[in-house]
Amino acid sequence: MIDKEPHEEAAIAAVLPMLGEYVAEVGMHKPLADYTRAEVLILVEVVVDAYRMALISQIPASTDTGIPF
């Protein structure tokens, strides 16, 4: 991402614990090149879901319209 906003930076940082948890589950010393396709897909899902949830959690409740787009 280029020219990240502060809330995006915070969301990226918020992903790290979940990413670390998954990498530890797969094996800390296992190179990414040795991940199976399924492991890579789960890794992407973990990161994207954590990022989305971090962004959503930063929305003030007063401006949340409930519309997901």
Backbone bond lengths (Angstrom), bond angles and torsions (degrees), N, CA, C in turn:
res aa  C-N    CA-C-N  psi(-1)  N-CA   C-N-CA  omega(-1)  CA-C   N-CA-C  phi
1 M - - - 1.451 - - 1.528 108.42 -
2 I 1.297 115.44 138.47 1.457 121.60 177.60 1.516 108.08 -104.99
3 D 1.327 116.07 140.64 1.469 121.55 177.65 1.524 111.96 54.08
4 K 1.321 115.35 56.07 1.464 120.02 -179.75 1.535 110.67 -65.90
5 E 1.302 114.73 142.46 1.457 121.59 173.58 1.531 108.00 -79.13
6 P 1.330 117.51 158.53 1.476 119.47 179.86 1.527 113.68 -56.43
7 H 1.333 117.44 -37.52 1.466 119.08 -179.91 1.531 111.09 -68.93
8 E 1.326 117.33 -29.68 1.465 120.77 176.71 1.528 110.56 -72.05
9 E 1.326 116.48 -40.43 1.471 120.96 175.94 1.524 110.17 -59.66
10 A 1.327 115.83 -43.72 1.466 120.19 179.90 1.525 110.68 -64.93
11 A 1.311 117.41 -38.83 1.470 120.83 179.28 1.524 110.81 -66.51
12 I 1.314 117.12 -38.96 1.464 120.32 177.48 1.519 110.22 -62.74
13 A 1.319 116.91 -44.73 1.464 120.67 178.62 1.530 111.23 -63.62
14 A 1.330 116.55 -33.99 1.464 120.94 -179.02 1.528 112.20 -68.86
15 V 1.316 117.62 -20.14 1.467 122.45 179.73 1.529 111.21 -72.30
16 L 1.327 117.13 -28.83 1.461 120.94 -170.70 1.530 115.26 -54.52
17 P 1.331 120.29 -43.90 1.465 118.05 179.17 1.528 113.69 -60.87
18 M 1.329 116.89 -42.04 1.464 120.05 179.81 1.522 110.77 -69.09
19 L 1.318 116.65 -39.02 1.464 121.16 177.13 1.521 109.99 -62.32
20 G 1.317 116.16 -46.19 1.460 120.80 179.10 1.513 112.44 -61.97
21 E 1.313 116.34 -39.46 1.466 120.67 178.85 1.527 110.73 -62.47
22 Y 1.326 116.22 -43.37 1.462 119.03 -179.63 1.528 111.15 -68.60
23 V 1.310 117.31 -43.81 1.470 120.50 179.89 1.525 109.89 -61.63
24 A 1.309 117.21 -39.00 1.471 120.37 177.34 1.526 110.57 -64.20
25 E 1.327 116.30 -36.96 1.466 120.67 178.63 1.531 111.30 -65.26
26 V 1.331 116.34 -41.39 1.466 121.22 -179.83 1.522 110.35 -72.00
27 G 1.323 115.63 -38.87 1.463 121.67 -178.21 1.510 109.66 133.02
28 M 1.312 116.59 113.73 1.461 121.86 -174.69 1.533 112.60 -58.80
29 H 1.314 117.15 -31.32 1.458 120.40 -175.15 1.525 113.08 -96.43
30 K 1.327 116.27 4.65 1.459 120.00 178.77 1.534 108.60 -83.08
31 P 1.336 118.44 119.35 1.464 119.91 179.08 1.528 111.41 -62.40
32 L 1.302 116.10 146.58 1.461 120.92 179.20 1.526 110.97 -57.51
33 A 1.302 117.18 -33.13 1.470 121.13 179.07 1.519 112.16 -64.71
34 D 1.330 117.35 -19.46 1.456 121.34 179.63 1.531 112.99 -95.31
35 Y 1.333 117.68 -1.82 1.462 120.36 177.11 1.530 108.86 -65.50
36 T 1.302 116.18 143.92 1.453 119.95 173.54 1.529 108.49 -74.91
37 R 1.299 115.65 167.10 1.468 119.99 177.28 1.529 110.00 -58.60
38 A 1.312 116.23 -43.50 1.471 120.84 179.98 1.525 110.96 -61.52
39 E 1.321 117.75 -40.88 1.467 120.96 179.29 1.521 111.38 -65.64
40 V 1.327 117.24 -38.55 1.464 120.62 178.12 1.522 110.33 -66.91
41 L 1.315 117.22 -42.06 1.464 120.42 178.99 1.529 111.18 -62.52
42 I 1.317 116.77 -40.19 1.472 120.14 177.63 1.522 109.80 -66.62
43 L 1.327 117.29 -40.89 1.465 121.43 177.75 1.521 110.55 -57.51
44 V 1.316 116.80 -47.21 1.462 121.06 178.82 1.521 110.03 -61.56
45 E 1.309 117.02 -44.49 1.467 120.85 179.75 1.523 111.50 -61.13
46 V 1.319 116.82 -43.42 1.469 121.16 179.11 1.528 110.32 -59.62
47 V 1.330 116.32 -47.36 1.463 121.03 -177.35 1.529 111.11 -66.82
48 V 1.317 117.07 -47.40 1.471 120.15 -177.58 1.525 110.47 -64.75
49 D 1.315 117.52 -45.19 1.472 120.33 179.66 1.525 111.38 -62.21
50 A 1.323 117.20 -44.38 1.464 120.44 179.93 1.529 110.66 -64.39
51 Y 1.318 117.09 -40.45 1.464 121.17 178.80 1.530 110.67 -63.38
52 R 1.322 116.41 -47.39 1.468 120.78 179.36 1.529 111.40 -60.50
53 M 1.326 115.83 -45.01 1.465 119.55 -179.38 1.525 111.12 -64.63
54 A 1.325 116.74 -37.29 1.468 119.92 178.17 1.526 110.54 -65.86
55 L 1.305 117.23 -40.81 1.465 119.67 177.27 1.525 111.02 -64.96
56 I 1.315 116.29 -45.08 1.466 120.72 -179.70 1.519 111.22 -60.95
57 S 1.326 116.22 -38.45 1.469 119.61 -177.92 1.522 112.32 -68.25
58 Q 1.324 117.48 -15.94 1.463 120.96 -179.30 1.530 112.68 -89.48
59 I 1.323 117.29 -6.80 1.456 121.13 179.88 1.519 108.75 -77.21
60 P 1.309 117.73 121.57 1.477 118.37 176.95 1.525 110.85 -60.00
61 A 1.303 116.42 140.37 1.470 121.77 -176.98 1.526 111.28 -59.17
62 S 1.324 118.08 -31.38 1.466 120.51 -177.40 1.533 111.71 -69.56
63 T 1.341 118.63 -22.86 1.455 120.55 -179.38 1.522 112.39 -102.98
64 D 1.315 117.69 -1.14 1.460 121.41 -179.42 1.514 109.00 -77.17
65 T 1.330 116.37 112.84 1.456 121.23 -178.41 1.523 112.19 -88.16
66 G 1.333 116.30 -10.56 1.457 120.14 -177.23 1.514 112.68 84.96
67 I 1.307 117.38 -8.57 1.470 121.56 177.82 1.527 107.72 -84.98
68 P 1.330 118.79 123.62 1.465 120.73 -172.78 1.527 115.31 -78.51
69 F 1.309 118.69 9.63 1.469 119.89 -179.74 1.490 110.88 -139.21
